[in-house]
Amino acid sequence: MTSLILFINSFLSYLLVFVVSIAVAGVAMFAGYKLRVRKDAKDALLKEQEASDGQ
């Protein structure tokens, strides 16, 4: 019985590490996506301003 409890304890510990790793990766992907969208919008605005200044 002790072996089973130790196994379950170890399994839950690794499961928790896995869930935290997935959460950190998800937050990183979301932040990267938001930063890229913001950069693309800024670049488009600058390009539009340069085009209107050149006319």
mmCIF file of the N, C-alpha and C atoms, coordinates in Angstrom:
data_MODEL
# 
_entry.id   MODEL 
# 
loop_
_atom_site.group_PDB 
_atom_site.id 
_atom_site.type_symbol 
_atom_site.label_atom_id 
_atom_site.label_alt_id 
_atom_site.label_comp_id 
_atom_site.label_asym_id 
_atom_site.label_entity_id 
_atom_site.label_seq_id 
_atom_site.pdbx_PDB_ins_code 
_atom_site.Cartn_x 
_atom_site.Cartn_y 
_atom_site.Cartn_z 
_atom_site.occupancy 
_atom_site.B_iso_or_equiv 
_atom_site.pdbx_formal_charge 
_atom_site.auth_seq_id 
_atom_site.auth_comp_id 
_atom_site.auth_asym_id 
_atom_site.auth_atom_id 
_atom_site.pdbx_PDB_model_num 
ATOM 1   N N  . MET A 1 1  ? 0.828  -1.198 0.000   1.00 0.00 ? 1  MET A N  1 
ATOM 2   C CA . MET A 1 1  ? 0.000  0.000  0.000   1.00 0.00 ? 1  MET A CA 1 
ATOM 3   C C  . MET A 1 1  ? 0.868  1.256  0.000   1.00 0.00 ? 1  MET A C  1 
ATOM 4   N N  . THR A 1 2  ? 1.982  1.194  0.678   1.00 0.00 ? 2  THR A N  1 
ATOM 5   C CA . THR A 1 2  ? 2.869  2.358  0.738   1.00 0.00 ? 2  THR A CA 1 
ATOM 6   C C  . THR A 1 2  ? 3.414  2.691  -0.647  1.00 0.00 ? 2  THR A C  1 
ATOM 7   N N  . SER A 1 3  ? 3.716  1.653  -1.416  1.00 0.00 ? 3  SER A N  1 
ATOM 8   C CA . SER A 1 3  ? 4.236  1.871  -2.767  1.00 0.00 ? 3  SER A CA 1 
ATOM 9   C C  . SER A 1 3  ? 3.209  2.584  -3.639  1.00 0.00 ? 3  SER A C  1 
ATOM 10  N N  . LEU A 1 4  ? 1.952  2.221  -3.494  1.00 0.00 ? 4  LEU A N  1 
ATOM 11  C CA . LEU A 1 4  ? 0.892  2.848  -4.274  1.00 0.00 ? 4  LEU A CA 1 
ATOM 12  C C  . LEU A 1 4  ? 0.754  4.320  -3.904  1.00 0.00 ? 4  LEU A C  1 
ATOM 13  N N  . ILE A 1 5  ? 0.795  4.629  -2.636  1.00 0.00 ? 5  ILE A N  1 
ATOM 14  C CA . ILE A 1 5  ? 0.698  6.017  -2.189  1.00 0.00 ? 5  ILE A CA 1 
ATOM 15  C C  . ILE A 1 5  ? 1.875  6.833  -2.705  1.00 0.00 ? 5  ILE A C  1 
ATOM 16  N N  . LEU A 1 6  ? 3.073  6.263  -2.667  1.00 0.00 ? 6  LEU A N  1 
ATOM 17  C CA . LEU A 1 6  ? 4.246  6.960  -3.186  1.00 0.00 ? 6  LEU A CA 1 
ATOM 18  C C  . LEU A 1 6  ? 4.139  7.179  -4.693  1.00 0.00 ? 6  LEU A C  1 
ATOM 19  N N  . PHE A 1 7  ? 3.631  6.179  -5.392  1.00 0.00 ? 7  PHE A N  1 
ATOM 20  C CA . PHE A 1 7  ? 3.463  6.313  -6.843  1.00 0.00 ? 7  PHE A CA 1 
ATOM 21  C C  . PHE A 1 7  ? 2.453  7.408  -7.174  1.00 0.00 ? 7  PHE A C  1 
ATOM 22  N N  . ILE A 1 8  ? 1.319  7.406  -6.492  1.00 0.00 ? 8  ILE A N  1 
ATOM 23  C CA . ILE A 1 8  ? 0.295  8.423  -6.740  1.00 0.00 ? 8  ILE A CA 1 
ATOM 24  C C  . ILE A 1 8  ? 0.827  9.807  -6.397  1.00 0.00 ? 8  ILE A C  1 
ATOM 25  N N  . ASN A 1 9  ? 1.562  9.917  -5.322  1.00 0.00 ? 9  ASN A N  1 
ATOM 26  C CA . ASN A 1 9  ? 2.155  11.198 -4.932  1.00 0.00 ? 9  ASN A CA 1 
ATOM 27  C C  . ASN A 1 9  ? 3.116  11.700 -6.008  1.00 0.00 ? 9  ASN A C  1 
ATOM 28  N N  . SER A 1 10 ? 3.966  10.821 -6.492  1.00 0.00 ? 10 SER A N  1 
ATOM 29  C CA . SER A 1 10 ? 4.913  11.183 -7.538  1.00 0.00 ? 10 SER A CA 1 
ATOM 30  C C  . SER A 1 10 ? 4.186  11.547 -8.833  1.00 0.00 ? 10 SER A C  1 
ATOM 31  N N  . PHE A 1 11 ? 3.176  10.781 -9.194  1.00 0.00 ? 11 PHE A N  1 
ATOM 32  C CA . PHE A 1 11 ? 2.407  11.043 -10.405 1.00 0.00 ? 11 PHE A CA 1 
ATOM 33  C C  . PHE A 1 11 ? 1.731  12.404 -10.339 1.00 0.00 ? 11 PHE A C  1 
ATOM 34  N N  . LEU A 1 12 ? 1.105  12.711 -9.216  1.00 0.00 ? 12 LEU A N  1 
ATOM 35  C CA . LEU A 1 12 ? 0.432  14.000 -9.071  1.00 0.00 ? 12 LEU A CA 1 
ATOM 36  C C  . LEU A 1 12 ? 1.428  15.153 -9.084  1.00 0.00 ? 12 LEU A C  1 
ATOM 37  N N  . SER A 1 13 ? 2.596  14.921 -8.543  1.00 0.00 ? 13 SER A N  1 
ATOM 38  C CA . SER A 1 13 ? 3.635  15.949 -8.556  1.00 0.00 ? 13 SER A CA 1 
ATOM 39  C C  . SER A 1 13 ? 4.061  16.259 -9.989  1.00 0.00 ? 13 SER A C  1 
ATOM 40  N N  . TYR A 1 14 ? 4.324  15.226 -10.786 1.00 0.00 ? 14 TYR A N  1 
ATOM 41  C CA . TYR A 1 14 ? 4.699  15.434 -12.181 1.00 0.00 ? 14 TYR A CA 1 
ATOM 42  C C  . TYR A 1 14 ? 3.543  16.021 -12.989 1.00 0.00 ? 14 TYR A C  1 
ATOM 43  N N  . LEU A 1 15 ? 2.324  15.633 -12.674 1.00 0.00 ? 15 LEU A N  1 
ATOM 44  C CA . LEU A 1 15 ? 1.159  16.189 -13.348 1.00 0.00 ? 15 LEU A CA 1 
ATOM 45  C C  . LEU A 1 15 ? 1.045  17.685 -13.080 1.00 0.00 ? 15 LEU A C  1 
ATOM 46  N N  . LEU A 1 16 ? 1.295  18.095 -11.851 1.00 0.00 ? 16 LEU A N  1 
ATOM 47  C CA . LEU A 1 16 ? 1.258  19.507 -11.499 1.00 0.00 ? 16 LEU A CA 1 
ATOM 48  C C  . LEU A 1 16 ? 2.343  20.287 -12.252 1.00 0.00 ? 16 LEU A C  1 
ATOM 49  N N  . VAL A 1 17 ? 3.539  19.732 -12.346 1.00 0.00 ? 17 VAL A N  1 
ATOM 50  C CA . VAL A 1 17 ? 4.618  20.382 -13.093 1.00 0.00 ? 17 VAL A CA 1 
ATOM 51  C C  . VAL A 1 17 ? 4.231  20.512 -14.562 1.00 0.00 ? 17 VAL A C  1 
ATOM 52  N N  . PHE A 1 18 ? 3.617  19.485 -15.125 1.00 0.00 ? 18 PHE A N  1 
ATOM 53  C CA . PHE A 1 18 ? 3.176  19.512 -16.518 1.00 0.00 ? 18 PHE A CA 1 
ATOM 54  C C  . PHE A 1 18 ? 2.123  20.595 -16.738 1.00 0.00 ? 18 PHE A C  1 
ATOM 55  N N  . VAL A 1 19 ? 1.150  20.677 -15.853 1.00 0.00 ? 19 VAL A N  1 
ATOM 56  C CA . VAL A 1 19 ? 0.082  21.675 -15.989 1.00 0.00 ? 19 VAL A CA 1 
ATOM 57  C C  . VAL A 1 19 ? 0.652  23.087 -15.878 1.00 0.00 ? 19 VAL A C  1 
ATOM 58  N N  . VAL A 1 20 ? 1.574  23.310 -14.956 1.00 0.00 ? 20 VAL A N  1 
ATOM 59  C CA . VAL A 1 20 ? 2.192  24.629 -14.814 1.00 0.00 ? 20 VAL A CA 1 
ATOM 60  C C  . VAL A 1 20 ? 3.008  24.971 -16.057 1.00 0.00 ? 20 VAL A C  1 
ATOM 61  N N  . SER A 1 21 ? 3.711  24.002 -16.600 1.00 0.00 ? 21 SER A N  1 
ATOM 62  C CA . SER A 1 21 ? 4.495  24.237 -17.821 1.00 0.00 ? 21 SER A CA 1 
ATOM 63  C C  . SER A 1 21 ? 3.590  24.614 -18.989 1.00 0.00 ? 21 SER A C  1 
ATOM 64  N N  . ILE A 1 22 ? 2.487  23.923 -19.141 1.00 0.00 ? 22 ILE A N  1 
ATOM 65  C CA . ILE A 1 22 ? 1.535  24.229 -20.203 1.00 0.00 ? 22 ILE A CA 1 
ATOM 66  C C  . ILE A 1 22 ? 0.948  25.625 -20.004 1.00 0.00 ? 22 ILE A C  1 
ATOM 67  N N  . ALA A 1 23 ? 0.647  25.984 -18.767 1.00 0.00 ? 23 ALA A N  1 
ATOM 68  C CA . ALA A 1 23 ? 0.096  27.311 -18.493 1.00 0.00 ? 23 ALA A CA 1 
ATOM 69  C C  . ALA A 1 23 ? 1.100  28.409 -18.843 1.00 0.00 ? 23 ALA A C  1 
ATOM 70  N N  . VAL A 1 24 ? 2.363  28.211 -18.475 1.00 0.00 ? 24 VAL A N  1 
ATOM 71  C CA . VAL A 1 24 ? 3.398  29.201 -18.798 1.00 0.00 ? 24 VAL A CA 1 
ATOM 72  C C  . VAL A 1 24 ? 3.563  29.323 -20.311 1.00 0.00 ? 24 VAL A C  1 
ATOM 73  N N  . ALA A 1 25 ? 3.555  28.215 -21.016 1.00 0.00 ? 25 ALA A N  1 
ATOM 74  C CA . ALA A 1 25 ? 3.663  28.247 -22.473 1.00 0.00 ? 25 ALA A CA 1 
ATOM 75  C C  . ALA A 1 25 ? 2.465  28.962 -23.094 1.00 0.00 ? 25 ALA A C  1 
ATOM 76  N N  . GLY A 1 26 ? 1.284  28.729 -22.568 1.00 0.00 ? 26 GLY A N  1 
ATOM 77  C CA . GLY A 1 26 ? 0.084  29.396 -23.068 1.00 0.00 ? 26 GLY A CA 1 
ATOM 78  C C  . GLY A 1 26 ? 0.141  30.899 -22.868 1.00 0.00 ? 26 GLY A C  1 
ATOM 79  N N  . VAL A 1 27 ? 0.581  31.332 -21.707 1.00 0.00 ? 27 VAL A N  1 
ATOM 80  C CA . VAL A 1 27 ? 0.713  32.765 -21.437 1.00 0.00 ? 27 VAL A CA 1 
ATOM 81  C C  . VAL A 1 27 ? 1.757  33.381 -22.362 1.00 0.00 ? 27 VAL A C  1 
ATOM 82  N N  . ALA A 1 28 ? 2.858  32.677 -22.590 1.00 0.00 ? 28 ALA A N  1 
ATOM 83  C CA . ALA A 1 28 ? 3.910  33.186 -23.474 1.00 0.00 ? 28 ALA A CA 1 
ATOM 84  C C  . ALA A 1 28 ? 3.404  33.315 -24.904 1.00 0.00 ? 28 ALA A C  1 
ATOM 85  N N  . MET A 1 29 ? 2.643  32.335 -25.388 1.00 0.00 ? 29 MET A N  1 
ATOM 86  C CA . MET A 1 29 ? 2.105  32.412 -26.746 1.00 0.00 ? 29 MET A CA 1 
ATOM 87  C C  . MET A 1 29 ? 1.099  33.547 -26.873 1.00 0.00 ? 29 MET A C  1 
ATOM 88  N N  . PHE A 1 30 ? 0.259  33.733 -25.871 1.00 0.00 ? 30 PHE A N  1 
ATOM 89  C CA . PHE A 1 30 ? -0.719 34.816 -25.892 1.00 0.00 ? 30 PHE A CA 1 
ATOM 90  C C  . PHE A 1 30 ? -0.027 36.167 -25.898 1.00 0.00 ? 30 PHE A C  1 
ATOM 91  N N  . ALA A 1 31 ? 0.992  36.333 -25.062 1.00 0.00 ? 31 ALA A N  1 
ATOM 92  C CA . ALA A 1 31 ? 1.725  37.599 -25.016 1.00 0.00 ? 31 ALA A CA 1 
ATOM 93  C C  . ALA A 1 31 ? 2.443  37.857 -26.338 1.00 0.00 ? 31 ALA A C  1 
ATOM 94  N N  . GLY A 1 32 ? 3.053  36.839 -26.909 1.00 0.00 ? 32 GLY A N  1 
ATOM 95  C CA . GLY A 1 32 ? 3.726  36.992 -28.187 1.00 0.00 ? 32 GLY A CA 1 
ATOM 96  C C  . GLY A 1 32 ? 2.764  37.371 -29.296 1.00 0.00 ? 32 GLY A C  1 
ATOM 97  N N  . TYR A 1 33 ? 1.607  36.776 -29.297 1.00 0.00 ? 33 TYR A N  1 
ATOM 98  C CA . TYR A 1 33 ? 0.600  37.091 -30.304 1.00 0.00 ? 33 TYR A CA 1 
ATOM 99  C C  . TYR A 1 33 ? 0.141  38.544 -30.177 1.00 0.00 ? 33 TYR A C  1 
ATOM 100 N N  . LYS A 1 34 ? -0.149 38.965 -28.950 1.00 0.00 ? 34 LYS A N  1 
ATOM 101 C CA . LYS A 1 34 ? -0.608 40.335 -28.737 1.00 0.00 ? 34 LYS A CA 1 
ATOM 102 C C  . LYS A 1 34 ? 0.470  41.343 -29.121 1.00 0.00 ? 34 LYS A C  1 
ATOM 103 N N  . LEU A 1 35 ? 1.721  41.057 -28.791 1.00 0.00 ? 35 LEU A N  1 
ATOM 104 C CA . LEU A 1 35 ? 2.807  41.966 -29.158 1.00 0.00 ? 35 LEU A CA 1 
ATOM 105 C C  . LEU A 1 35 ? 2.975  42.039 -30.671 1.00 0.00 ? 35 LEU A C  1 
ATOM 106 N N  . ARG A 1 36 ? 2.837  40.915 -31.354 1.00 0.00 ? 36 ARG A N  1 
ATOM 107 C CA . ARG A 1 36 ? 2.985  40.900 -32.813 1.00 0.00 ? 36 ARG A CA 1 
ATOM 108 C C  . ARG A 1 36 ? 1.862  41.685 -33.475 1.00 0.00 ? 36 ARG A C  1 
ATOM 109 N N  . VAL A 1 37 ? 0.636  41.524 -32.994 1.00 0.00 ? 37 VAL A N  1 
ATOM 110 C CA . VAL A 1 37 ? -0.497 42.257 -33.555 1.00 0.00 ? 37 VAL A CA 1 
ATOM 111 C C  . VAL A 1 37 ? -0.289 43.757 -33.354 1.00 0.00 ? 37 VAL A C  1 
ATOM 112 N N  . ARG A 1 38 ? 0.174  44.144 -32.180 1.00 0.00 ? 38 ARG A N  1 
ATOM 113 C CA . ARG A 1 38 ? 0.421  45.552 -31.896 1.00 0.00 ? 38 ARG A CA 1 
ATOM 114 C C  . ARG A 1 38 ? 1.516  46.105 -32.812 1.00 0.00 ? 38 ARG A C  1 
ATOM 115 N N  . LYS A 1 39 ? 2.579  45.335 -33.030 1.00 0.00 ? 39 LYS A N  1 
ATOM 116 C CA . LYS A 1 39 ? 3.676  45.776 -33.892 1.00 0.00 ? 39 LYS A CA 1 
ATOM 117 C C  . LYS A 1 39 ? 3.211  45.899 -35.342 1.00 0.00 ? 39 LYS A C  1 
ATOM 118 N N  . ASP A 1 40 ? 2.415  44.940 -35.810 1.00 0.00 ? 40 ASP A N  1 
ATOM 119 C CA . ASP A 1 40 ? 1.909  45.003 -37.177 1.00 0.00 ? 40 ASP A CA 1 
ATOM 120 C C  . ASP A 1 40 ? 1.008  46.223 -37.374 1.00 0.00 ? 40 ASP A C  1 
ATOM 121 N N  . ALA A 1 41 ? 0.173  46.530 -36.383 1.00 0.00 ? 41 ALA A N  1 
ATOM 122 C CA . ALA A 1 41 ? -0.703 47.696 -36.483 1.00 0.00 ? 41 ALA A CA 1 
ATOM 123 C C  . ALA A 1 41 ? 0.119  48.982 -36.506 1.00 0.00 ? 41 ALA A C  1 
ATOM 124 N N  . LYS A 1 42 ? 1.162  49.044 -35.697 1.00 0.00 ? 42 LYS A N  1 
ATOM 125 C CA . LYS A 1 42 ? 2.024  50.221 -35.667 1.00 0.00 ? 42 LYS A CA 1 
ATOM 126 C C  . LYS A 1 42 ? 2.755  50.387 -36.996 1.00 0.00 ? 42 LYS A C  1 
ATOM 127 N N  . ASP A 1 43 ? 3.263  49.300 -37.549 1.00 0.00 ? 43 ASP A N  1 
ATOM 128 C CA . ASP A 1 43 ? 3.959  49.355 -38.835 1.00 0.00 ? 43 ASP A CA 1 
ATOM 129 C C  . ASP A 1 43 ? 3.015  49.797 -39.955 1.00 0.00 ? 43 ASP A C  1 
ATOM 130 N N  . ALA A 1 44 ? 1.784  49.314 -39.935 1.00 0.00 ? 44 ALA A N  1 
ATOM 131 C CA . ALA A 1 44 ? 0.814  49.696 -40.960 1.00 0.00 ? 44 ALA A CA 1 
ATOM 132 C C  . ALA A 1 44 ? 0.487  51.179 -40.845 1.00 0.00 ? 44 ALA A C  1 
ATOM 133 N N  . LEU A 1 45 ? 0.369  51.674 -39.635 1.00 0.00 ? 45 LEU A N  1 
ATOM 134 C CA . LEU A 1 45 ? 0.081  53.093 -39.432 1.00 0.00 ? 45 LEU A CA 1 
ATOM 135 C C  . LEU A 1 45 ? 1.239  53.957 -39.917 1.00 0.00 ? 45 LEU A C  1 
ATOM 136 N N  . LEU A 1 46 ? 2.464  53.545 -39.627 1.00 0.00 ? 46 LEU A N  1 
ATOM 137 C CA . LEU A 1 46 ? 3.628  54.305 -40.084 1.00 0.00 ? 46 LEU A CA 1 
ATOM 138 C C  . LEU A 1 46 ? 3.727  54.297 -41.605 1.00 0.00 ? 46 LEU A C  1 
ATOM 139 N N  . LYS A 1 47 ? 3.438  53.155 -42.211 1.00 0.00 ? 47 LYS A N  1 
ATOM 140 C CA . LYS A 1 47 ? 3.478  53.052 -43.674 1.00 0.00 ? 47 LYS A CA 1 
ATOM 141 C C  . LYS A 1 47 ? 2.419  53.957 -44.303 1.00 0.00 ? 47 LYS A C  1 
ATOM 142 N N  . GLU A 1 48 ? 1.256  53.997 -43.682 1.00 0.00 ? 48 GLU A N  1 
ATOM 143 C CA . GLU A 1 48 ? 0.175  54.836 -44.179 1.00 0.00 ? 48 GLU A CA 1 
ATOM 144 C C  . GLU A 1 48 ? 0.543  56.315 -44.050 1.00 0.00 ? 48 GLU A C  1 
ATOM 145 N N  . GLN A 1 49 ? 1.159  56.687 -42.952 1.00 0.00 ? 49 GLN A N  1 
ATOM 146 C CA . GLN A 1 49 ? 1.572  58.077 -42.762 1.00 0.00 ? 49 GLN A CA 1 
ATOM 147 C C  . GLN A 1 49 ? 2.672  58.461 -43.755 1.00 0.00 ? 49 GLN A C  1 
ATOM 148 N N  . GLU A 1 50 ? 3.603  57.565 -44.005 1.00 0.00 ? 50 GLU A N  1 
ATOM 149 C CA . GLU A 1 50 ? 4.656  57.842 -44.982 1.00 0.00 ? 50 GLU A CA 1 
ATOM 150 C C  . GLU A 1 50 ? 4.089  58.009 -46.386 1.00 0.00 ? 50 GLU A C  1 
ATOM 151 N N  . ALA A 1 51 ? 3.079  57.213 -46.726 1.00 0.00 ? 51 ALA A N  1 
ATOM 152 C CA . ALA A 1 51 ? 2.453  57.303 -48.035 1.00 0.00 ? 51 ALA A CA 1 
ATOM 153 C C  . ALA A 1 51 ? 1.711  58.620 -48.186 1.00 0.00 ? 51 ALA A C  1 
ATOM 154 N N  . SER A 1 52 ? 1.046  59.064 -47.132 1.00 0.00 ? 52 SER A N  1 
ATOM 155 C CA . SER A 1 52 ? 0.302  60.316 -47.224 1.00 0.00 ? 52 SER A CA 1 
ATOM 156 C C  . SER A 1 52 ? 1.243  61.529 -47.203 1.00 0.00 ? 52 SER A C  1 
ATOM 157 N N  . ASP A 1 53 ? 2.393  61.412 -46.554 1.00 0.00 ? 53 ASP A N  1 
ATOM 158 C CA . ASP A 1 53 ? 3.368  62.500 -46.529 1.00 0.00 ? 53 ASP A CA 1 
ATOM 159 C C  . ASP A 1 53 ? 4.081  62.643 -47.874 1.00 0.00 ? 53 ASP A C  1 
ATOM 160 N N  . GLY A 1 54 ? 4.221  61.553 -48.584 1.00 0.00 ? 54 GLY A N  1 
ATOM 161 C CA . GLY A 1 54 ? 4.914  61.557 -49.858 1.00 0.00 ? 54 GLY A CA 1 
ATOM 162 C C  . GLY A 1 54 ? 4.093  62.147 -50.999 1.00 0.00 ? 54 GLY A C  1 
ATOM 163 N N  . GLN A 1 55 ? 2.812  62.305 -50.802 1.00 0.00 ? 55 GLN A N  1 
ATOM 164 C CA . GLN A 1 55 ? 1.957  62.805 -51.907 1.00 0.00 ? 55 GLN A CA 1 
ATOM 165 C C  . GLN A 1 55 ? 2.019  64.261 -52.068 1.00 0.00 ? 55 GLN A C  1 
# 
